[in-house]
Amino acid sequence: MTTANSYGAHTLRLRTLSAYRELMSRQGLLTVFATLMLAMALPATVLLTLDDRTWRDVAIWAKPLKFMLSTAAFAATTAWFVGLLPKRIQTSRKVRRLAWAVVITSSFEVGYISLQAALGDGSHHKSATRYTPPCTASWLLQRWA
């Protein structure tokens, strides 16, 4: 049984590495960003289990964790679909700008949500804080991107 489990784990590692290489060949920046978001999700998961604070009856680290995972999925999916474009478009300046727009705006979003969790406050709610004006501007820019 150990040999079968070992074989299955080895096969899973090979498939994961193959998928990562494929994504890197399609859009490297978004793939690296997705990987970083997954790496950031690990400490957020630990904090989710260790920190007993809540915001509106929800664990304070639940929202940052969800955003990290969904941002990783979005970046990886976008990288995959970039690979479906014609080669000349894949390497175009517009696609590179799009990738950087995703990275910059999503980094700000995840960073802000994580900061608010660390401070024990919610995010995206209607009470004004000193962070509200720059965040509102960032959200408007994300909608236009």
Secondary structure, DSSP 8 states (H G I E B T S, - for coil): -HHHHHHHHHHHHHHHHHHHHHHHHH-HHHHHHHHHHHHHHHHHHHHHHH---EETTEETTHHHHHHHHHHHHHHHHHHHHHTTS-HHHHTSHHHHHHHHHHHHHHHHHHHHHHHHHHTT--SSSSS--TTHHHHHHHHHHHHH-
